[in-house]
Amino acid sequence: MKNNNLKNILWGFLIFLPIATYFYFLSEYAINIPKWDDHALKAFILDFFNADNIIVKIQTLFKQHNEHRIAFDRFFTLAVFWIHGSIEYRWLMWIGNFSLIGVLLIFYKIFQKQKLSLAFFVPIPLILFQLQLWENTFWGMAALQNFGIVFFILGLIYFISSDKKNYFYLALFFAFCATYTSGNGITAFPICIVLLVLQRRFRDAIIFGVISATLSFLYFYHYQMPPSNPPMVGIGIGKIILGFFSFLGSVFDLIPSSSGRIKLTIIFGIVIFIASAIIAIYLIFSSSLLNKRSKLNQSQLFILGSFMFLIGTGIVVTYTRISFGEIGLLTSRYKIYSILLLITLYLVVISKLDLNNLKWAAFPIILIPICFNCVANYINFKEVDNFRNQLISFGINWELEPKQVINTSIIKLHEAPKLINENSVAALENPVLTAPVWGEKIVKTVNANGYFIQNTTLKLPKSKDIGIFMVAQSSKRTYIIPSQLMNYPLKTFVKTGNYWQNGFVAELNNNEFENGNYQLGIWIREGLNGKIYSLEDSIIVQNIKPRNVKTNW
């Protein structure tokens, strides 16, 4: 008994460790600066408080945003605004990321039914809580929407898979939440109806069908098609299929600098798809609807529903996003679906093996996910740091904008963090040509979008909070542009202990600047301090057409 307690403490520690590490990164690298669609939440707060009556206020919660209705995001934004006094985007990140705890609990409830040692649950948090999710993790609106939707849909499938009456009512609540969290929420409705029919719960299937049809009608009431994606010219069915497999296998996107990156994800995606399809077909034919001598239990129904949802999402995302290119299907925002698919497959495998009699199997089953978690965190940490510097550049550029008329509104939407001290602000506002000449060599090349700048010799400071920014200064204003820092391969890190490679790369996209002649400099930031140098070089920006971003918010 004592030996078992010690083992459970060890397994509990290994379960807790990746979760604690993940939220440590969130606490250290999250920053209260909005990105892109985050600004829509500020517009919502203004619309809400300027609304004349309660009906209009409620309508602002359910107003369309792109192809979604994001009432879940808006509800918590409003709650944060009331509590904090302004929108605190880090709070939104924390709320969204806590949805992953809910997802883990759902998987644990399914795992419990297998009556296996706690050791075999350890791989699930190791696969789920890792930095491949970085873009959702550190982006307030995306964390709420993209993590919230998987929690509500997996919860919906979990409750629908049980014949408990109270669970059916919870399923209806989760169906409502899923509908108004993200656009793919309604895709779970036909899946749930299928699961109810397979259980021969025809009355519940009719009730759920009526309610889901009502929710769908309300969702599309006064719906407007958002601006379309790039046209799918020259994209054949073969490319779509390979893109679909790459999407499913994106959890294994662990060699981003390799030419075989896409091929590797396609291979794993094919394996995952074949395994998932075989299991799903087997479960369908094992249901009481098609085989009166057998009956699917809650775990089997949940696994079937999860496969249908995750693979269905892969089909939809691939078809709607393939026009952006194959690499776009490997973006961090979408990897949660491949990760969940792998976890679901793992649950199937351990349910079919007699692991309690194969105790030695716990060691490789735990060791492999530990290595996977460490490698994923190592490779993607640079993305976390580069993303943070991108947000910092947004904040500083707003501070460097020519002073506008002061907004006299009593509503304080956002309180920007302190990013640089007064000396750094003054240095960036002074003519960059008066700064000391930078001694390192850079290579500047012209591309279709603007300019590409590279350095291979700069040794990065050892400080945790560092950033290398390009400075572009015209007679009218100053911009800073974050560079991309690159890490050494894991093998080199193990030998030397050095994470960051020397040098940086930066892309100066013409669409990000007003027309003009810009002198170039470099700003090396450490915390609130920084040093600025002149590059004795310049660029000319002359856009024929101003960029016009269409939105429906």
N, C-alpha and C positions, 0 to 999 in steps of 0.2 A: 504493500500500500504506500509506504514512504517513498519507494523507488518510483512508483507511478506519479506521485505528487510532484517529485522533482522533475520528472520528464514533462509533465504538464506545464510546470513553471517555465521550463526551457522552451517548449513549443509556444507558450503564450508570449514569451519575450521575442521570439522570432516573428510572430504575427504582429506584434506591436512595433518592432524596429522599422520596417519599411514605411509604416504609417507615420511614425514620429519623424523619420528622415524627410519624408515628403512634405509634411507641414512645417518642418524646420526651414526648408528651402522657401516655402511660401512666406513665412514670417520674416525671413532675411531679405528676400529679393522682390517682394510685392511692393508696388509704389502707387501712391494715390494720384495717378495721372490718367485721364481718359484716352482711349484709343478708338478712332473711327466711330463705330456704331455706339460707343459709350456716350457720345454727345447726344444721341437721341433720348437718353434718359434725362438729360437736362431739359430738353424740349418738353418731355412728358411732365416734369415737375411744374414748369411754367403753365402748360395747358391745364393741369389739374387745379392749380390754385387760382387761375384766371377764369375757370368755369363758373357759370352763373348759378347752377343748381346741382343737386346730387346726381340727377340722371346724366347730365353732361360729364360730371366727374367720373362716373362709372364707365361711360363711353370712352374716355381717354385711356382707361386701363386696358380696354379690349381693342383699341385702335390698331389697324394693320401696321406692321413694320416689315418692309420688304415683302417676302411671301409668308411671314409669320404673324401670329398674334401673341405678343409676349407679356401677357398679364402677370405671369409668375415673376418675371424680371421687374416689372413695374411695381408690383405689390411690395416686394422687398426693398426696392429703391425708395419707395414712399416711406416705408417703416424706418429705414436707415436715415432718411432725411429728417423725419420727425424726432428721432432719438439723438442724432448727432448734430443736427442744425444745418447740415449741408450733405451733399452726396460724398460718401467715403467709399471710393472704389475698392479699397482693400477689404472692407467689410463685405462687399458684394462677392469678392473672390472667396472669402472664407465661407460664406453661406453656400455658394455654389459648390465648393470643394467638399463641404460636409455631405453633399448629396452622394459622394463616393462612399462615405461611411454607410449610408443607407443601402447602397448597392451591395457592399460587402456583407451587411447583415442579411440581406435577401439570400445571397449565396450561402451564408452560414446556415440559414434555416433549411436550405436544400441539402447541404452537406450533413447536417445533423441526422437526417433521415437515413443516411447510409450506415450509421452506427460504426464509424471507423475511428481510429485513434486521431486525436487532435493534430498529430504530426502531419497528416495528409491534407490538412487545411492550410498549412503554412504557405504552400506555393501560391495560393490565390491572392493574398495581399501583396506578395512579392511581384506578381505579374501586374496587378492593378495599380499600385501606388508607385509610380516611377515617372521620370521626367520626359518620356516621350509625349506626355500630355501637356507640355509646357505652355503652349499657346492658349489653351483653355484655362489652365491653372492660374496664369498671371494676367488674365483679361477679365475684368469684372462682369461685363454683360455676357461674354461667352461662357464663363464658368457657371453662371446661373442657368443659362439656356441649355448648353450642350451637355452638362452633367445632370442638370435637373430633369431633362427629358428622358435620359436612360433610367434614372431612378423611378420616375413615374410609370414608364412603360414596363420595366421589369417588375415593379410592384403590382401593376395592373395584371400582368400575366400570372404572377404568383397567386394573387387572390382569385382570379378566374379559374385557376387550376384546382382550387379546393372546392368541395361541395358544401362547406360550411355557409350557412345563410348570412351570417354577419360579414363574412369575407366578400360575398357578392355585393353588399352595400358599399364596402370599402373599395371594391373594384370600380363601382360607378363613380365614386369620388375621385379615384386616381385617373379615370377616363377623362373627367372634366379637367383636372390639372394638366394632364398630358396634352389635351387639345389646345390649351392656352399657355403652353410653355414653348412649343416649337411646332413648325409646320408638319413634321413627320409624326406628330402625336396621333393623328387620325388614321395613320397606316396600321396602327395596332388594332383597330376596331374589327376588321374582317378576320384577323388572326384570332381574336377572342371569341368571335362567333363560331369559328371552326372548332376551337377547343371545347366550347360548350356543346356543340353538336356531337363531337367525338365522345363526350361523356353522356350523351343521350339526355341532356338537360334542355329539352326543346323549349320549354316555357321560359326559362332564363335566357335562352338564345333570342327569343322573340322580344322580350323586355329590353335586353341589351341592344338588340338591333334597332328598336324604336328610339331609345335614348341616344345611341351613337349617331343615328340618322339626324336627330334633332340637333345634336352638337355640331355635326358636319354642316347642316344647313345654316346654323348661326355663325359658324366659322366663315362660310363663303358668302354670307349676307353682305352686300355692298363691297364685295372683294374686288380688288383691282390688280391686274397682272403687273408685277414689278418689271423694271427694265430687264430685257432679255440678256442671256449669256451670249458669248461669241458664237457665231453660226458654226454648225458642225459640218463645214465644207471639207470634203476629202477624208472624213473620218469613217472608215468602213466598219463592218460588223466585227471583223477580226480584231481591230484595235480596241473596240469597246469591250470585247470579251476578255482580252488580255488586261485591259485596265481594271475590269471587275475582279479578276484574280489577284492583281497587284493590290487592290484595295483590301481584299480579304486577308492577304498575307502581310499587310503593312506593319503588324506588330513585330515582324522580323526585319524591319528596315534599320539595320544596325551597322551598315557600311555606307554611309551617305556620300562619301567621297569616291566610292568605287564605281567603275563603269558597269559593273554587274549588279548594281543596286536594284534596278527594276526587275531584272531576271530572277534574283533571289526571292523577292516578294511574290512574283508570279508563281514560282515553284511551290513555295509554302502555301500560297493561296489556293492552288489547285488541290493540294493535299487536304487542306482544311475543308474546301468545298465538297470534295468527294466523300470525306468522312462524315461531314454534317448531313449531306443529302442521303447517304445510305441509312444513317441513324434515324433521320426524320421519316423516311419512307417506311422503315421497319416499325417505328412507333405508330404511324398512322394505321398500318394494317394490323397492329396489335390492339387497337382501341376496341371498346365494346360495340361501337357502331358497325365495324366490319368483322369482328370476331367475338361472338357472344360468349365464348369460353374464357376470354381474357378481359382485363380491365386495366387501363393505365392509371398509375398512382399520381399523386400531385407532383412528385419530382419529375416523372417522365413527361407529364403534360407541360410543366414549366420548361423543361429542356426543349421540347418540340416547339413551343411557342417562341422561345428565345431564338432558336435557329431560324424560324420563319421571319421574325422581326429583323434580326441582324443581317441575314442574307438579302432579305427584301430591301433593307436600307442600302446595302451595297449596290444593288441593281439601280435604285433610284439615284444615288449619289453619282455613280459612274456615268449614267446616261446624262445627267444634268450638268456634270462638271468636267467631262472628258474633253470638251472644247477648250479648256484652259491648259491642256497638256497632261501627259501621263504623270509627271512629277507632282502636279497639283493634287492627285489622288492620294499622295503620300503625306500630305500636309498634316501637321500635328493635330489640328482640330478634329480630323476624322478618325484618328487612330484608336479612339475609345471603342469603336465598334469592332475592330479586329481584335483588340485586347479582350473584350467581353466574349467574343466568339471562341477564342482560345481557352478562356476559363470555362465556358460551357462544355467544350469538348473534354477538358480535363475532368470535369465532374462526371461525364459519361464513362470515361476510362476507369476512374477509381471505383465507380459503382459496379463495374463488371469484373473487377479483379478481387480475389480473396486476399486483400492486403493485410488483414489482421494475422494471417498465417505466414505472411512474407514480411516480417518486421524489418529485415535488411533493406527492403525496397524503399523505406523512408529516407535513407541517406542520399541515394542519387535523385530521388524525387524532390528532395529539399535543396540539395546542392546545386542542381542545374538552375532552378529559379533564382537562387541567391546570386549565381554568376550572371544570369540574365539581367537581374535588377541592377547590379553594380555596373555592368557594361552599358546598359541603357542610360543610367544616370550620368556616367562618365561622358558618353558621346553627346548627350543633349544638354549638359550643363552650359556649354558655350552658347547654346541658343537662349537659355535663360538670361545669361549675362548680356548678350547682344540685344535681346528684346528689352531688357531694363534700360539699356543705354538709348535705344530708340525712343522709349517713352520719355526719358530725361531730355532728349533733344526736342521733343514736342514742347515740353514745359519751358525750356529755356528760350526756344524760338518765340513762344507767346510773350515771354518777358522782354524779348528784344524787338518785338513789333513796335512800329511807331505808335505813340500814345494816342488812343482814341478818346472820344467823348465818354466821360465817366457815366456808367449805368447807375441811375438813381433808384433802381428797383430795390425794394426792401428784402427781396428774396436772394439769399446768398447760396448759389447753386453748388459751388465747389471751392474748397480752400486748398490752393496749390501748396505742395510741400516746399521747404527751403532746399533749393538745388545747388546754388552757388552763392558765394559771399559777394559783398559789394565790390571788392577789388577785382574779382573775376568778371563781374558785369561791366565794370569800367573798362577793363582790358579788351573785352569783346566789342564794346561800342567804339573804342578808339580806332583810328585808321590802322588796318592790319599791316600796311607797308612800313609803319614805324616800329613794329615789333622786331626782335632779333631774328636773324635769318636762321632757319632750321638747318642743321648740319647733315641730317640723314638724306639719303637718296630716295626719290620717288620716281615711279614710272607712270605717266599719264597717257591714256589712250582714249580715242573717240569711238563711241559705239552709236547704235541707232537711237538710244534713249538719252544720251548725254555723254558723260565722261566716266572712265574707270581709272581709279588711282590705287597704286599698290606700293607697299614698302615691305622689304624682307629682312631688315636689319635692326629695327627698333626693339630694344629689350624692354619688356613691359614692367612697370613698377610692381612691387610685391604686395601693395595694398589690395584689400578685398574689393573696395569700391573704386574701380578705375574705369576710364573710358578714353578712347582716342577719337576725336571729332575733327572733321574737316571744317574750315571756316570759309564761307563765301561772302564777300562784302562788296556791295555796290555803293554808289553815292546816296542811295535811298535807304538801304537797310542791310542788316547782317543776318545770315543764316548759319546754323551749325548743322552738320550732317554726321550721324554716327557711322563709325567704321565697323567692319566685321572682324572680330578677333578669332583666330583659329587655334584649336588645341592640337597637341602632339598625338600620334597614334598611341593606343593603350600600351603597346610593347615598349615604346620610348619612355612613357611615363613611369612604368614599373622600373626601368633601368636608372632613370635620372631623377625622378620625382618632380619634373617640370611639367606643368599642364599646358601653359600657353606657349605657342610658337612665337618666334620673333616676328615683328611686323604686323601688317593689317591690310585690308582691302576696303575700298569705299566706292560707292556708286553715286554719282551726282546726276540725278534724273532731272532733265530740263523742265518737266512738268511741275516740279516742286518749287520753281523759282519764277519770280516776275522777270520780264525781259530786261536785259541790261548787261553791262560788262562787270564781271566780278573778280576782285583780287582774291587769291587763295592763301589760306593760312592753315595752321594746325593747332588744335587746342588739346592739351593733355590734362585730363581731369583726374584728381585724386580727392575723393570726398567732396567737400565744399570748395576746395582750392583747385587752381589750375594754372598752367603756363601756356602762353600763346606765342607762336612763332610765325614768321612770314615764310612763304614758299617761293616768293619772287616769281610768281606765275599767275595766270589769269585764265578765265573762261568767258565765252560769250554765249548768252542765252537769248534766243530769238524764236519764240514759239509762234507759229503761224496762227494757230487757233488756241484760245484759252481753254483750259480743261474745265469741263462741266460735268460734275458728278450728279446723276439723277437719283433722287430719293423719293420715297412716299411718306416721309416723316419730317 
